[in-house]
Amino acid sequence: MTDRLAADTAMGTVTLRVADLDGMIRYYTQAVPLRLLAHDGATAVLGRGETSVVVLEHAPELRHAAPHEAGLFHTAIVFESEASLAAAVYSVARYAPGTFTGSADHLVSKAFYFTDPEGNGVELYWDRDRTAWSWTHGQVEMDTLHLDPNRFLQEHLSEAAVAEPVIGDAHVGHVHLSVGDVQTARAFYVDRLGFDATLDLRGALFVSAGGYHHHMAMNVWNSAGAGRRARTLGLGQIDILVPAADDLGALAERMRHYGTPLADDGRTIAFEDPWANVLRVQAAPTE
């Protein structure tokens, strides 16, 4: 039985339960900006091209999660170029300037941080080429260096992007969670699920497949000691894509070996992490 996720594993769509569906559609289409790919009653799918990035599910009967509870820290959307990232950052600055919370050069990437109208964290970023990343004793070198958003826009924003900010492809690059403790996160996400640990950093764990800097991260910065989540607004589900059906079958076998309850319909498997965050894994569609 293999104990690692396939190297070509990637993140899929993030589902959010929201109180104001129309308002959240406006934010993710006008500000971020994504395209509205589908809208069927209480569910809206947003993304770029044929790639869904965020699914919004209308659930106004639910309460907002408290800041100290486990759940979503941020959904991180990666853009294919600095120009496409600059177009998105400019769009958020134009339509929702009050949602900006910070920016940083992480050595492996350049990132801009926001909070959507219902308190969900959003990161928009661009990756440097992997040849520019540094690794020491199996840990990727990351930092939080100053990144001036105005200078970034001056250097990378085109006149065309001001008029049409949807430039190029974008997809979920990683998902960062708030959890109760890092040790339990490591036992689940590394030992069971099969990610590789890439960085331990100040109450946080970063994990990936295939040598990426991180596909997921878990921190206790606001949520130390948090238990299982109640059903609230915010994170509904995280999708993970494995390359092939055999990879999906191997993961299902591994999770059953560890006694993790899971739903398996032959095409996808779904299970909860120790804080009741739902993960759904499926084989990537073939061409």
matplotlib code that plots the C-alpha trace (Angstrom):
import matplotlib.pyplot as plt

x = [0.0, 1.5, 1.5, 2.1, -0.2, 0.8, 3.2, 0.6, -2.0, -3.5, -6.2, -9.7, -12.7, -13.4, -17.0, -18.2, -21.5, -22.8, -25.5, -25.8, -25.4, -26.0, -23.5, -20.8, -21.3, -20.7, -17.5, -16.0, -17.0, -16.5, -13.6, -11.5, -12.5, -13.8, -16.4, -19.9, -19.7, -23.1, -25.9, -28.6, -30.9, -29.0, -25.6, -23.2, -20.0, -17.2, -13.9, -11.8, -12.2, -13.5, -11.9, -14.1, -12.4, -15.1, -18.6, -21.0, -23.9, -26.7, -27.2, -28.7, -30.0, -26.5, -24.5, -21.0, -18.2, -16.3, -12.7, -11.3, -13.1, -11.4, -12.2, -10.9, -7.9, -7.8, -8.4, -5.4, -5.9, -2.8, -2.5, -0.3, 1.7, 2.4, 0.4, -2.7, -2.2, -1.8, -5.0, -6.9, -5.3, -6.2, -9.8, -10.2, -8.7, -11.2, -14.4, -13.7, -10.8, -11.8, -11.2, -7.4, -5.5, -1.9, 0.8, 4.1, 6.9, 7.3, 10.4, 8.5, 5.6, 4.2, 0.9, -1.9, -4.4, -8.1, -11.2, -14.4, -17.6, -18.5, -15.1, -13.5, -9.8, -8.7, -5.1, -4.2, -0.7, 1.8, 4.5, 8.1, 9.6, 10.5, 14.1, 14.2, 13.0, 15.5, 15.2, 17.2, 17.1, 13.8, 12.2, 11.3, 12.6, 9.8, 9.7, 7.3, 9.1, 7.7, 5.8, 4.6, 1.2, 1.4, 4.9, 3.7, 0.8, 3.1, 5.4, 2.9, -0.5, -1.3, -3.7, -5.7, -6.1, -7.8, -10.6, -10.6, -9.1, -9.9, -6.5, -5.3, -6.1, -6.4, -7.0, -6.9, -3.2, -3.5, -5.9, -4.9, -6.9, -7.3, -7.0, -6.8, -3.2, -0.4, 0.5, -2.9, -2.8, 0.5, -0.9, -3.9, -2.6, 0.9, 0.7, -2.8, -3.7, -0.2, 1.0, 4.7, 5.6, 7.4, 7.7, 7.2, 6.8, 5.6, 2.5, 1.9, 2.5, 2.8, 2.3, 2.3, 2.6, 5.3, 7.6, 5.2, 5.8, 2.4, -1.0, -2.4, -1.4, -2.8, -2.2, -3.2, -2.6, -6.2, -7.6, -5.3, -7.3, -10.3, -12.4, -14.6, -16.6, -20.3, -22.1, -21.6, -21.2, -17.7, -15.9, -18.2, -15.8, -12.3, -11.8, -8.5, -7.6, -5.4, -4.1, -5.9, -8.5, -5.7, -4.5, -8.0, -8.3, -5.0, -6.1, -9.4, -7.5, -5.2, -7.9, -9.8, -6.7, -6.5, -10.2, -11.2, -15.0, -15.5, -18.1, -17.1, -19.3, -16.7, -15.8, -15.0, -14.3, -15.1, -14.1, -13.6, -10.4, -10.2, -12.0, -14.9, -13.5, -14.9, -12.4, -13.6, -11.0, -11.5, -9.5, -8.6, -10.7, -9.0, -8.5]
y = [0.0, 3.3, 6.0, 9.2, 11.2, 11.2, 13.9, 15.5, 15.9, 19.4, 21.4, 21.7, 23.8, 25.3, 25.4, 28.2, 28.4, 32.0, 34.1, 36.7, 34.8, 37.8, 39.9, 37.2, 36.6, 40.3, 40.2, 37.2, 38.4, 42.1, 42.3, 39.2, 38.8, 35.4, 34.5, 33.2, 29.8, 28.5, 29.6, 27.2, 28.4, 28.4, 27.4, 29.5, 28.3, 30.8, 30.4, 31.1, 29.4, 25.9, 25.8, 26.3, 28.0, 28.8, 27.3, 29.5, 27.7, 29.8, 28.9, 32.0, 29.9, 29.2, 31.4, 32.8, 30.9, 32.6, 33.7, 31.1, 28.2, 25.8, 26.2, 28.2, 30.6, 31.4, 30.1, 30.9, 31.5, 31.3, 33.4, 32.5, 35.7, 38.8, 40.8, 38.7, 38.9, 42.7, 42.9, 41.0, 43.1, 46.3, 45.0, 44.3, 47.7, 49.3, 47.5, 46.4, 48.4, 47.8, 44.1, 44.3, 43.1, 42.9, 41.7, 39.8, 38.4, 34.8, 34.0, 31.3, 33.6, 37.1, 37.3, 39.7, 39.1, 40.0, 39.2, 38.7, 40.3, 37.3, 37.0, 34.3, 34.8, 35.1, 35.1, 36.1, 35.1, 34.3, 31.6, 32.2, 29.4, 26.3, 26.7, 29.9, 28.1, 27.0, 23.9, 23.1, 19.7, 19.0, 22.3, 24.9, 28.4, 30.8, 34.3, 37.2, 40.1, 43.6, 43.8, 47.3, 46.8, 50.2, 49.5, 46.1, 47.6, 50.3, 47.6, 45.0, 46.5, 47.2, 49.7, 46.9, 45.2, 48.3, 47.9, 44.1, 42.6, 39.0, 38.0, 34.4, 31.3, 31.0, 28.1, 27.2, 26.8, 26.0, 26.0, 27.2, 26.0, 27.1, 24.0, 23.1, 21.7, 21.1, 17.6, 16.3, 18.0, 16.3, 12.9, 13.3, 15.3, 13.7, 10.3, 9.4, 11.5, 11.3, 14.8, 15.6, 18.1, 21.0, 23.6, 23.9, 27.5, 29.3, 27.2, 26.2, 23.2, 23.4, 20.2, 19.4, 16.7, 16.6, 19.2, 22.1, 24.7, 23.9, 22.6, 22.9, 24.6, 24.4, 26.9, 27.6, 31.3, 32.1, 28.6, 26.8, 24.1, 24.3, 21.2, 19.9, 22.5, 22.9, 23.5, 27.2, 29.7, 29.6, 26.5, 23.8, 21.5, 21.3, 19.4, 17.6, 16.2, 13.1, 12.1, 8.8, 6.3, 4.1, 7.0, 7.5, 3.8, 3.8, 6.7, 5.1, 1.9, 3.9, 5.9, 2.7, 1.2, 4.1, 3.7, 7.0, 7.0, 7.8, 8.0, 6.3, 6.4, 5.0, 8.4, 10.4, 9.8, 12.2, 12.3, 14.7, 15.8, 15.9, 19.3, 18.2, 20.0, 18.0, 16.9, 15.4, 13.7, 12.8, 11.7, 14.5, 14.4, 12.8, 14.8]
z = [0.0, -1.1, 1.7, -0.5, -2.7, -6.4, -7.5, -9.8, -7.1, -7.2, -5.4, -6.9, -6.0, -2.6, -1.6, 0.7, 2.5, 2.4, 3.8, 1.0, -2.3, -4.6, -2.6, -2.6, -6.4, -6.9, -4.9, -6.6, -10.1, -9.9, -7.4, -7.5, -10.5, -11.6, -14.1, -13.2, -14.8, -13.5, -11.3, -10.3, -7.6, -4.3, -5.9, -7.9, -9.6, -10.3, -12.0, -15.1, -18.5, -17.7, -14.3, -11.3, -8.4, -5.8, -5.4, -3.3, -1.5, -0.1, 3.6, 5.3, 8.2, 9.5, 11.9, 11.2, 12.8, 15.7, 15.0, 17.4, 15.7, 13.3, 9.6, 6.6, 7.0, 3.4, -0.1, -2.3, -6.0, -8.1, -11.3, -14.3, -14.5, -12.6, -15.1, -14.5, -10.7, -11.0, -13.0, -10.2, -7.4, -9.2, -9.6, -5.9, -5.0, -7.4, -6.4, -2.8, -1.4, 2.2, 1.9, 1.5, 4.5, 3.4, 1.0, 1.1, -0.9, 0.3, -1.8, -3.6, -4.5, -4.3, -2.5, -1.7, 1.0, 1.4, 3.4, 1.5, 2.7, 4.9, 6.6, 4.4, 3.8, 0.2, -1.1, -4.7, -5.7, -8.4, -8.1, -9.0, -11.2, -9.2, -10.2, -8.0, -4.9, -2.2, -0.1, 3.1, 4.8, 3.0, 4.1, 1.5, 2.3, 2.7, 4.3, 4.8, 3.1, 2.4, -0.9, -1.9, -3.6, -5.3, -6.8, -7.9, -9.8, -11.3, -12.6, -13.8, -14.5, -18.1, -19.5, -21.1, -17.7, -16.3, -18.8, -18.7, -15.5, -16.3, -17.8, -18.2, -16.2, -12.4, -10.1, -6.4, -5.7, -2.0, 0.9, 4.4, 7.4, 11.0, 13.2, 16.9, 17.0, 14.5, 15.8, 15.0, 11.6, 10.8, 11.8, 9.5, 6.5, 6.3, 7.9, 6.7, 3.7, 2.3, 1.7, 2.3, 5.0, 3.4, 6.2, 10.0, 10.8, 14.0, 14.9, 11.3, 9.1, 5.3, 3.2, -0.5, -3.2, -5.9, -4.4, -4.6, -1.8, -0.3, -1.4, 2.1, 5.4, 8.9, 11.6, 15.2, 15.2, 16.0, 16.8, 19.3, 21.1, 18.7, 18.5, 15.7, 13.8, 14.0, 10.7, 10.1, 7.3, 5.7, 4.5, 3.1, 1.3, -0.2, -3.5, -4.2, -7.6, -8.0, -11.4, -12.0, -10.7, -9.4, -7.2, -5.9, -5.1, -3.3, -1.1, -0.3, 0.7, 2.9, 4.6, 5.4, 6.8, 9.3, 10.1, 8.6, 7.7, 4.1, 1.4, -1.9, -5.0, -7.3, -8.8, -5.6, -2.0, 0.8, 4.4, 7.3, 9.0, 12.8, 12.9, 10.6, 7.5, 4.5, 1.9, -1.4, -3.6, -7.3, -10.2, -12.6, -15.8, -18.8, -21.9]

ax = plt.figure().add_subplot(projection="3d")
ax.plot(x, y, z, "-o")
ax.set_aspect("equal")
plt.show()
